[in-house]
Amino acid sequence: MSGDRRPPDEGRLIQLVYYGYVAASALARMLPEGVAYGAAELGGRAAARLSKKRDQVRRNLVRITGDEPGSRRTERLLVASYVSYARYWLETFRLVRERRDFFLDRFRCRDEEWIDKVRARGKGAIVVVGHLGNWDAAGAWVGARGERLVTVVEMLKPRRMFEFFAEHRRRLGMEIYPAQRGAIEYLCRAVEEGAVVAILGDRDLKGRGPEVEFFGEKTTFPAGPASIALRTGTPLLVAGVYGARFDDGRRGWRAEISPPIELPEERGAGAVQQLTQEVARHLEHFVALHPEEWHVFQPFWLADRKRKAGS
């Protein structure tokens, strides 16, 4: 990570944000586990009351559950969503000090054999995850299994913020590549070399991905996972990751992995859309199991994006 000298293109406000994250990381690592998780829950509940995004989070939850916007379940899930997101940040800051045995013990994955079965075909595996639970913990678990884990991460401003989080993920055993030109080619090479490539497959940040149906409404998903699968001849796996509290009170995670999504026989223009719709269908299943763990607080469906653009 770069030194403490402020780059010339960073204002003091951005500097305060950066040092705030650094301080939060140090504090999260110092606190005992129970105290840290308790603080995260209090912070999440406060955010649920104060956040300007709560109406959008409510709309997203209603689409997933089909409940009424003002129902007790919707309001309970709304608060639980902010608590889950606070836990994610707490864990992001804390996990860098944990070793291989920690993740092998605390991460429980059903159907993990699908990764091995796909890799046995002679290349790596492509695992598509959503903003669901703690995907960083999933990556650390793959690394703890002895696999090479490669992923791409959105660039953050300031640049030092990106480096800060990238360094955290490297310490967890992930190989990080920034989301910039050449990222798809880099991930394709990693698959060809036998790596496990983990890629977020729900939020289409540029809004130019294939149009799919998700919980009965139209949205777009990123084309990256399908493009990598088609270029490498590798099927897609989709995973759901959720926070868990075990019988002994300790915190950890549970995950499920779908059977492989095989490539279509026709590799024409519709292949990317077809594969992406299958990814959406599997992610829909995983999100429906624990909607409060889906950390998407922005306008996600096309109708909401158009509403925001017109406001």
N, C-alpha and C positions, 0 to 999 in steps of 0.2 A: 504494500500500500504506500502511496506517496506520503511525503513528509508533511509537517504541520504548516509550512509556508503557504499563505493564501494565494491561489492562482489569480492572475490579473482580471479574469472574466467572472470572478465570483464576488458578489456583493456581500455585505456584512450580514444581511438577513439570512442568506443561504448558508453562510458560515455558522450562524446560530443553530440552524436546523441540523447541520452536519454534526456539530459538537453535542447537540442534544441527543442524537442517536448514539454517539459514542458513549456519552454518560449513561444513557439508559441501558446500553449493553453491559457496561461495567457493573451497574447496580443489579441487573437481573442475574448476573453470574455470582454475585456475592450473597444474595438472599438464600435462605434455606428453601427447599422445593415447596413445602406447604405454604410458607409465607408468600413466596413469589406468585404461586397460582391464586392464592387468595387476593393478592393485590391486583392481579390481572382481571379477576372477576369483578371486583369493585370498579376498576377503571372501565371495563366493558359496559357495566350497567349504567355508569355515569354517561358514557358516550351515547348509549341508546336514548337517553333523555335529551341530550344536548345537540346531537349531530344534525346538521342541516340535510343529510342524506337519508334520514329515516323514512321519509315518504317514498323515496325510490326503492329502498330496501323492502318496504312493505309491499309495493307493487310487484317487485320480483318474487317475493314469497307467495303472494296470492296467485300468480301465474303457475307456480310450481305445485301448490297444494290444492287450488280450486276453492279455498275457503273465502269467506267474506272479509273485506279489508279490516273491519272493526271487530272481528271475532276474537274471542279469548285466545284461541290457538295461534292466530296470526300475531297478536301482540306478544305472546310468550315466545314465539319463534323469533320475533324481531329483537327482543332483548337477548335471546340466546345467540343470535347471529353476531352481535357486537361482542358478547363475552367470548365466543369462539375466536373471533378475529383478534381480540386482545391476547388470548392464549397463544395464537400463532406468533404474534410479535414477541411475546415473552420467550417462547421456545426458540425462535430464530436467534435471539440474543444469547440464550443460555447454552445452546447445544454445542457451541464450538469447543467447549471444554470436555465434552464426553468422548469416550473411546469406543473402539469397535464392539466390545462386549456389551456396552450399554444399549446399542441399537439392536444387536442380536437378541437381547433380552426384552426390550421394551416395545419392539415393533413386531406385531403378529400379523402375518400375511396369509390369507387363504388363497389357495390355487397358485402359489408361487412357482410351482413346477412349470407353468406355462412359459416363463422366461427361459428356463433351461431347455424346454422342448423346441422353442423357436430358435434358440442359439445353436441347438444341435443340427440345424439344417445347414450350418456352415458359415453363417454370418452373425451379426449381432442381433439385437432386439430393439424395437421401437415401442416405448411405453408412453401412451398419451394420458395425461392427467388433467384434471380441471383445477380451478382455484378452490379446491375442496380439502378441508382439513389442513394438514401440514405436509405439503409436497416436498419440502426440504428434508424432513425426517425420512421420507420414503427414499430420497436420493442417498442419504447417509446410510440407510439400511442396505441398499444395493451395493454401495462401496464396502460395507462391513462384510458382505458375503464374498468379497474378493473379486468383484466385477469392476471393470472400468466403466464409470458412469459419466456420460457427457451430456451437457445441457446448454441451452442458450438462455440468456438473461437480458431483459429489457434494460436499455441504457437509462440511467438516472441522472438528474441534475441536482447538485453539482457532480462532476466526474468523480470526485473523491468519494461521494456517496456510493456510486456504482462500485468503486474499488473496495470500499468498506464491506459491502454485502458480498461481493465476489470473493473476497478473502475469507469471509466466514464460511462460504460454501466450499471453498477449496480445502479448508481445514476439516470439513465434514467428508472429504473424499471425492468431491465433485470436480469435474473438469469443466471450466466455464468459458463460454464464448459469447461475446456481446451480440445483441440482436442488431446486426448491421449487414451491409452487403457482403455476400460470401458465406453467410451463416448456413444456408441450406447445403452448399457444397461441402462445408466443413463437417456437418452432421452426417451427410451421406458417406464421406470417407470413414468416419468413425464407425458407422454400421458395417461397412465393408471390412473393417479391421477387427470386427467382433465385439465392439463395445455395446453397452446398453445405453441407448439414447432416450432420455426423458424429455418430453416436450409438452408445454401447456397447450391445450387444444380447444379451449372454450372462448376466451376473449379475443375478438378480431379487432385489434387496436386501430388499424387503418380502414376497416370497414370495406375492404375490397375482396374478401374471401367468398367462397361458394355460399349460396343461399340455402339454408336448411330449415327444417321444421324442428322446433325444440319446445316441448310442452304445448304443442298445438298451435304455436305461432311462429311466424317467420323471423329469422335472424340470420346473421352470417357467422361462420366459423373460419378460423385461419386455415389456409390451404397447405401449410407446411408439413404436417404429419402425412397427409396423403401423397404429397409430392415426393417426400423422402422414401415412402414405401414403394411407390411406383418406380422410382429411379434405381432403387437397390434390389427390387424384387423380394422385399421382406414384408410379411404380414404385420398388421398393427395389433397391439395389445392396448386395452383401455383399463385404467385402474381408478378405484375410489379409495380415498384415504380419510380416516376419521380419528378424532381424538378419543381416547379411552381412559377409563379409570378402572384398574384391575381390582380383584377381590381383596388384595392386601392393601389397597389404598394408593398404590403408586400410580403415577401418570404414564401414559404411553400412547400407542396408536394401533389401530386395526386397519387392515386394507384388504381389498378384494381385487382380483385381476380377471378380466374377461377372457374367454377363449379367443384364439387368433381371429382377426378379421382378414380373411383371405382376399387376395387381389382379384379383381374382376378379369374375366377372360378377355374382354374387349378393353384395350388400353387407350381408347380414343379420348376426345375432349370431355366426355361425360364421366370418365373414371375417377377424376379428382372429386367431383361432386358426389358421386356414388359412395366413395370411401368416407368422405367427410360426413355425409348423412348417417352412415353407420356409426362413426365416432360419436355423433350427436345423440344417436339412439342409446348407445351404451352409457354415455355420460348422463343422459336423462335419468336412466335407471339408478345410477349411483347418487346423483343429487337428490332424487326423490326419497331415498332412504334416510338422509339426514340433511334436509334443506337448510337448517340453521348453520351448517358447516360450509356452505357455499359462499365464499368471500368475494362476491361480485356486488358492489354497492353502486355501480354506475348504470345508466340506461343501457340495457342489453339487447332487448328486442327491437326490431326495426321501427315499430310504432312509437316506442319511447324515444328512440334516437331522433325520429322526425319531429316529435313533439318538442324535444329539447332544442333542436335546430331552429324551430319556428318560434320559440319563446323569446 
